[in-house]
Amino acid sequence: MLLETIEQANDIKKIRKEELNILAQEIREFLIRTISVTGGHLGSNLGAVELTMALHLALNLPEDKIVWDVGHQSYTHKILTGRREGFESLRQFHGLSGFPKRKESECDVFDTGHSSTSISAGLGLVKARDITGGKHTVISVIGDGSLTGGMAYEALNNASKLETNFIIILNDNNMSISENVGGVSKYLNNIRTASSYLDLKKGIYNALQGTRRGDSAISRIRRAKSSFKQLVIPGMLFEDMGITYLGPVDGHDIPAMVSVINDAKRVEGPVMIHVLTQKGRGYRPAERHPARFHGAEPFDIETGIPSHPRTVANYTDIFSTVMCKLGQRDERIVAITAAMPDGTGLKRFHNMYPERFFDVGIAEEHAVTFAAGLAAGGMKPIVAVYSSFLQRAYDQILHDVCIQNLPVVFAIDRAGLVGSDGETHQGIFDYTYLTGIPNMHVCAPKNKWELSDMMKFAVGLGRPVAVRYPRGTAYIGLKEYRAPIELGKAEWIYREREIALFAVGSMVKTGEAVRDSLKEKGFGVSLVNARFVKPIDEEAVGEACRDHELIVTMEENVACGGYGEKVLDYMNRSGCRSRVLNIAIPDAYVEHGNVELLKQEIGIDAGSIVERICEAWEKR
């Protein structure tokens, strides 16, 4: 197999031109085979095979630099840089990451995982190159979805001032920015990047500059050129910003892409190459259902059906159902997502109430301020977003929602450890970054029924509220404990003495297991469902201090700024003398891997917590 000859960067250049399409097919077969077992981002990677091959043929890695936007389309890049054998452990603990990682390879120049960052990072690399006198090529690869993020346009605006080479590849697999106008566009692409044309243009401008009428002549030439280009060249948005536009180019035509990349390398300034690709290319189920295979679970290759289909509702499913009921009861309920209608569970709401559903693209900052505007206009907006992505809109939460105390509800999905996507996607900071904001209220449900109750409470509160729930199967235990939701009030589940467990959200389930183990050891153990991280139930904490020697807080959030610190702060202020043990995630980024394994690794699983409680009890 040709694929087996690729052992390190630049080995692809040893492949004969007539065999490149065979290699592309082998890469696709390898991706389908391995991802069907491990899970991962399949559709985006199948669509970027030839594009990645062309980049590696046109560049010399690691001297030249490629920045991948988000990075979930970098699997072929990993294969071509000698990491093929690592795919057996893709997205597993201590295994190959599903995103670019500098610690994995010197060919990964920038760690990515969030959208719309590649142009900013690439521009930084270009400036560093120019300052240090480097000559290498820098290319940022950004998808059409990522280009909906405002940060990308901020970077484009900055990049337009460059007078040295910087290549941006727009991988367009969905949104049609512009239509190829045929032979004229192709001809202009070639002539505008040819050495003779570039030298002639520079010579004419240099000769005219400084002469008596030279400057006005240059202006007339540029106006005439721009008017003509408006008629025949797509991508004038970029041209008007001062960025040379090339394309559209067939993203599955390797020779054509190699040629245009080499052409772009000769331009002294920023260049946008518009590449058209097909998401899921080469695998029929992924071509038909690209959204399903964006982040795929292990699946049957023949049918594309998940190997372990979900039979029990997850928290996203519960949220989806609640949203539809809320929308039916109140016509002022509106839903907002930042390009995640499927992932956040809003697809059903969209189908039922399309006029009250808004997908703003990958633009979390805009989503939050847009929600604030809706709230100011009398609506009841619910922003459904992953925890990791909401942090991108921190200023808007603080400035546009909370200062005005507007009734925006944040439905925070994927909160806590999410597993396979790793550091950039773990939702372990939201308690910290939200509870420091005045007027914000933060709560987390213990099970599926409490998520429903909390959403109804949040909508009715009329103030900023964040409801935080984890990824995965919705817990169905403790159904009989369903006290009404009251602002800042915890729920006592078991009342005893000696040790009191104050657990938040997903950790209530863990708290049950911890209590059972401690009971077997002869301890008296109370379990409290904290419910609110802001405001905390100070009365419940004070009550527990009177009857318990050890207070244990449990949260799936970093310790710094989390629930445990708030409990400890109250106890210090009130003079409570009980010993406190805070169980939380350490002050560190958590890598990718199975969630249960990660919990054991960082010490927040039931077994580890029991050990720490027993140690703390001995030292009391």
Backbone hydrogen bonds, N-H to C=O, Kabsch-Sander energy under -0.5 kcal/mol:
donor,donor_aa,acceptor,acceptor_aa,energy
4,E,1,M,-0.5
5,T,2,L,-1.7
6,I,3,L,-1.4
7,E,5,T,-1.0
11,D,8,Q,-1.8
13,K,10,N,-1.3
14,K,11,D,-2.0
15,I,12,I,-1.6
19,E,16,R,-2.0
20,L,17,K,-1.2
23,L,19,E,-2.2
24,A,20,L,-2.3
25,Q,21,N,-1.9
26,E,22,I,-2.2
27,I,23,L,-2.5
28,R,24,A,-2.2
29,E,25,Q,-2.4
30,F,26,E,-2.3
31,L,27,I,-2.7
32,I,28,R,-2.7
33,R,29,E,-2.3
34,T,30,F,-2.7
35,I,31,L,-2.6
36,S,32,I,-1.5
37,V,34,T,-1.2
38,T,34,T,-2.4
39,G,35,I,-2.3
40,G,296,A,-2.6
42,L,40,G,-0.9
42,L,293,F,-1.2
43,G,293,F,-3.0
46,L,42,L,-2.5
47,G,43,G,-1.6
48,A,44,S,-0.7
48,A,45,N,-0.6
49,V,46,L,-0.7
52,T,48,A,-2.4
53,M,49,V,-2.3
54,A,50,E,-2.7
55,L,51,L,-2.0
56,H,52,T,-2.2
57,L,53,M,-1.8
58,A,54,A,-2.3
59,L,55,L,-1.7
61,L,59,L,-0.5
64,D,60,N,-3.0
65,K,137,T,-2.9
67,V,139,I,-2.8
68,W,66,I,-0.6
69,D,67,V,-0.5
69,D,141,V,-2.4
70,V,114,H,-1.0
71,G,69,D,-3.2
74,S,71,G,-1.5
78,K,74,S,-2.0
79,I,75,Y,-2.2
80,L,76,T,-2.6
81,T,77,H,-0.5
81,T,78,K,-0.8
82,G,79,I,-1.4
83,R,78,K,-2.0
86,G,83,R,-0.7
87,F,84,R,-1.8
88,E,85,E,-1.1
89,S,86,G,-1.7
90,L,87,F,-1.4
91,R,96,L,-4.0
92,Q,89,S,-2.3
94,H,592,H,-0.6
95,G,92,Q,-3.0
96,L,86,G,-0.7
104,E,101,K,-1.5
105,S,101,K,-1.3
108,D,105,S,-1.5
109,V,66,I,-0.7
109,V,107,C,-0.9
112,T,100,P,-0.7
113,G,114,H,-0.6
121,A,117,T,-2.3
122,G,118,S,-2.8
123,L,119,I,-2.5
124,G,120,S,-1.9
125,L,121,A,-2.1
126,V,122,G,-2.3
127,K,123,L,-2.5
128,A,124,G,-2.3
129,R,125,L,-2.2
130,D,126,V,-2.6
131,I,127,K,-2.4
132,T,128,A,-1.9
133,G,129,R,-0.6
133,G,130,D,-0.6
134,G,129,R,-2.9
139,I,65,K,-2.7
140,S,167,I,-2.4
141,V,67,V,-3.0
142,I,140,S,-0.6
142,I,169,I,-3.0
144,D,171,N,-1.6
147,L,143,G,-1.5
148,T,145,G,-1.7
149,G,146,S,-1.7
152,A,149,G,-1.2
153,Y,149,G,-0.8
153,Y,150,G,-0.5
154,E,150,G,-1.9
155,A,151,M,-2.1
156,L,152,A,-2.2
157,N,153,Y,-2.5
158,N,154,E,-1.7
159,A,155,A,-3.1
160,S,156,L,-1.8
161,K,158,N,-1.3
162,L,159,A,-2.2
166,F,269,G,-1.5
167,I,138,V,-2.0
168,I,271,V,-3.3
169,I,140,S,-3.2
170,L,168,I,-0.6
170,L,273,I,-2.9
171,N,142,I,-2.7
171,N,169,I,-0.8
172,D,170,L,-1.1
172,D,275,V,-3.2
173,N,171,N,-0.8
177,I,175,M,-0.9
186,K,182,G,-1.8
187,Y,183,G,-2.7
188,L,184,V,-2.6
189,N,185,S,-2.3
190,N,186,K,-2.0
191,I,187,Y,-2.7
192,R,188,L,-2.7
193,T,189,N,-0.8
193,T,190,N,-0.5
194,A,190,N,-0.8
198,L,194,A,-2.5
199,D,195,S,-2.8
200,L,196,S,-2.2
201,K,197,Y,-3.0
202,K,198,L,-2.3
203,G,199,D,-2.3
204,I,200,L,-2.8
205,Y,201,K,-2.4
206,N,202,K,-2.4
207,A,203,G,-2.3
208,L,204,I,-2.1
209,Q,205,Y,-2.2
211,T,208,L,-1.8
215,D,211,T,-0.6
217,A,213,R,-1.9
218,I,214,G,-2.6
219,S,215,D,-2.0
220,R,216,S,-2.2
221,I,217,A,-2.5
222,R,218,I,-2.5
223,R,219,S,-2.4
224,A,220,R,-2.5
225,K,221,I,-2.7
226,S,222,R,-2.5
227,S,223,R,-2.3
228,F,224,A,-2.1
229,K,225,K,-2.4
230,Q,226,S,-2.0
231,L,227,S,-0.7
231,L,228,F,-0.9
232,V,228,F,-1.4
233,I,229,K,-3.0
238,F,235,G,-1.0
239,E,235,G,-1.7
240,D,236,M,-3.0
241,M,237,L,-0.7
242,G,239,E,-1.5
243,I,238,F,-2.6
244,T,242,G,-0.5
244,T,270,P,-2.0
246,L,272,M,-3.2
249,V,274,H,-2.4
251,G,249,V,-0.6
251,G,276,L,-3.0
253,D,250,D,-1.7
254,I,252,H,-0.8
257,M,253,D,-2.1
258,V,254,I,-2.7
259,S,255,P,-2.3
260,V,256,A,-2.1
261,I,257,M,-2.4
262,N,258,V,-2.2
263,D,259,S,-2.1
264,A,260,V,-2.5
265,K,261,I,-1.6
266,R,263,D,-1.6
267,V,264,A,-1.5
269,G,267,V,-1.5
271,V,166,F,-2.7
272,M,244,T,-3.8
273,I,168,I,-3.1
273,I,271,V,-0.6
274,H,246,L,-3.0
274,H,272,M,-0.6
275,V,170,L,-2.9
275,V,273,I,-0.7
276,L,249,V,-3.0
277,T,172,D,-2.1
277,T,275,V,-0.6
279,K,173,N,-0.6
279,K,277,T,-0.6
280,G,43,G,-2.6
281,R,278,Q,-1.6
283,Y,280,G,-1.8
286,A,283,Y,-0.8
287,E,283,Y,-2.0
288,R,284,R,-2.4
289,H,285,P,-2.1
293,F,289,H,-1.3
294,H,291,A,-1.2
295,G,291,A,-0.6
296,A,40,G,-2.8
299,F,36,S,-1.0
300,D,305,I,-3.0
301,I,299,F,-0.5
304,G,300,D,-3.5
307,S,298,P,-2.5
308,H,298,P,-0.6
315,Y,472,G,-2.0
318,I,314,N,-1.9
319,F,315,Y,-2.5
320,S,316,T,-2.3
321,T,317,D,-2.2
322,V,318,I,-2.4
323,M,319,F,-2.7
324,C,320,S,-1.7
325,K,321,T,-1.8
326,L,322,V,-2.8
327,G,323,M,-2.6
328,Q,324,C,-1.6
329,R,325,K,-1.7
330,D,326,L,-1.9
333,I,330,D,-1.6
334,V,380,K,-1.6
335,A,356,R,-2.6
336,I,382,I,-2.4
337,T,358,F,-2.4
338,A,384,A,-0.5
339,A,337,T,-0.9
344,T,340,M,-2.2
345,G,342,D,-0.9
346,L,341,P,-1.6
347,K,341,P,-1.1
350,H,346,L,-2.5
351,N,347,K,-2.2
352,M,348,R,-2.1
353,Y,349,F,-3.3
356,R,353,Y,-1.9
357,F,354,P,-1.1
358,F,335,A,-2.3
360,V,337,T,-2.3
360,V,358,F,-0.7
362,I,145,G,-0.6
363,A,361,G,-2.6
367,A,363,A,-2.5
368,V,364,E,-2.0
369,T,365,E,-1.9
370,F,366,H,-3.1
371,A,367,A,-2.0
372,A,368,V,-2.1
373,G,369,T,-2.3
374,L,370,F,-2.1
375,A,371,A,-2.6
376,A,372,A,-2.6
377,G,373,G,-1.3
378,G,375,A,-1.8
379,M,374,L,-2.5
380,K,332,R,-3.2
382,I,334,V,-2.2
383,V,409,V,-3.1
384,A,336,I,-2.4
384,A,382,I,-0.7
385,V,383,V,-0.6
385,V,411,A,-2.3
387,S,413,D,-2.5
389,F,386,Y,-0.6
390,L,386,Y,-1.9
391,Q,387,S,-1.0
392,R,389,F,-1.3
393,A,390,L,-2.4
394,Y,391,Q,-1.1
397,I,393,A,-2.1
398,L,394,Y,-2.4
399,H,395,D,-3.4
400,D,396,Q,-1.6
401,V,396,Q,-1.2
401,V,397,I,-0.6
402,C,397,I,-2.8
403,I,398,L,-1.4
405,N,402,C,-0.7
406,L,401,V,-2.4
408,V,406,L,-2.3
409,V,381,P,-2.4
410,F,465,V,-3.1
411,A,383,V,-2.5
411,A,409,V,-0.7
412,I,410,F,-1.0
412,I,467,V,-2.8
413,D,385,V,-2.0
413,D,411,A,-1.0
415,A,469,Y,-2.2
416,G,427,G,-3.8
420,S,418,V,-0.8
422,G,419,G,-1.7
425,H,422,G,-2.0
426,Q,422,G,-1.3
427,G,416,G,-2.5
428,I,426,Q,-1.2
433,Y,429,F,-2.5
434,L,430,D,-2.0
435,T,431,Y,-2.0
436,G,432,T,-0.6
437,I,434,L,-1.7
440,M,437,I,-1.6
441,H,464,P,-1.0
442,V,534,K,-2.3
443,C,466,A,-2.6
444,A,531,R,-2.3
448,K,475,Y,-2.3
451,L,447,N,-1.6
452,S,448,K,-1.4
453,D,449,W,-2.2
454,M,450,E,-2.8
455,M,451,L,-2.1
456,K,452,S,-1.8
457,F,453,D,-2.3
458,A,454,M,-2.9
459,V,455,M,-2.2
460,G,456,K,-1.6
461,L,457,F,-1.2
461,L,458,A,-0.6
462,G,458,A,-0.7
465,V,408,V,-1.9
466,A,441,H,-2.9
467,V,410,F,-2.9
468,R,443,C,-2.6
468,R,466,A,-0.6
469,Y,412,I,-2.5
469,Y,467,V,-0.5
474,A,313,A,-2.1
481,Y,478,L,-1.5
482,R,480,E,-0.9
489,K,486,E,-2.2
491,E,529,N,-2.6
493,I,491,E,-0.5
493,I,527,L,-2.6
494,Y,527,L,-1.7
496,E,494,Y,-0.6
498,E,547,D,-1.2
499,I,497,R,-1.7
499,I,524,G,-2.3
500,A,550,L,-2.5
501,L,499,I,-0.5
501,L,526,S,-2.9
502,F,500,A,-0.6
502,F,552,V,-3.5
503,A,501,L,-0.7
503,A,528,V,-2.5
504,V,554,M,-2.1
505,G,444,A,-0.7
507,M,504,V,-2.2
508,V,505,G,-2.0
509,K,506,S,-0.6
510,T,506,S,-0.8
511,G,507,M,-2.5
512,E,508,V,-1.9
513,A,509,K,-1.4
514,V,510,T,-2.5
515,R,511,G,-2.7
516,D,512,E,-2.3
517,S,513,A,-2.0
518,L,514,V,-2.4
519,K,515,R,-2.7
520,E,516,D,-1.7
521,K,517,S,-0.9
522,G,519,K,-1.7
523,F,518,L,-2.2
525,V,523,F,-0.6
526,S,499,I,-3.1
527,L,494,Y,-1.8
528,V,501,L,-3.4
529,N,491,E,-3.2
530,A,503,A,-2.7
530,A,528,V,-1.0
532,F,530,A,-3.2
533,V,442,V,-2.4
534,K,442,V,-1.7
538,E,536,I,-1.4
541,V,537,D,-1.8
542,G,538,E,-2.7
543,E,539,E,-2.4
544,A,540,A,-2.2
545,C,541,V,-2.0
546,R,542,G,-1.1
547,D,543,E,-0.8
547,D,544,A,-0.6
548,H,544,A,-1.4
549,E,498,E,-1.4
550,L,498,E,-2.2
551,I,579,R,-3.2
552,V,500,A,-3.1
552,V,550,L,-0.5
553,T,551,I,-0.5
553,T,581,L,-2.2
554,M,502,F,-2.5
555,E,583,I,-1.8
557,N,555,E,-0.8
558,V,428,I,-2.7
559,A,585,I,-2.2
562,G,559,A,-2.0
566,K,562,G,-1.3
567,V,563,Y,-2.1
568,L,564,G,-2.5
569,D,565,E,-2.3
570,Y,566,K,-2.0
571,M,567,V,-2.4
572,N,568,L,-2.2
573,R,569,D,-2.1
574,S,570,Y,-2.4
575,G,571,M,-1.0
576,C,571,M,-1.6
579,R,549,E,-2.4
581,L,551,I,-2.6
583,I,553,T,-3.0
583,I,581,L,-0.6
584,A,582,N,-0.7
585,I,557,N,-2.6
588,A,586,P,-2.4
591,E,589,Y,-0.5
598,L,594,N,-2.5
599,K,595,V,-2.5
600,Q,596,E,-1.7
601,E,597,L,-2.2
602,I,598,L,-2.2
603,G,599,K,-0.8
604,I,599,K,-2.5
605,D,599,K,-0.8
609,I,605,D,-2.3
610,V,606,A,-2.4
611,E,607,G,-1.8
612,R,608,S,-2.1
613,I,609,I,-2.5
614,C,610,V,-2.4
615,E,611,E,-2.0
616,A,612,R,-2.4
617,W,613,I,-2.6
618,E,614,C,-1.7
619,K,615,E,-1.2
620,R,616,A,-0.5
620,R,617,W,-0.8
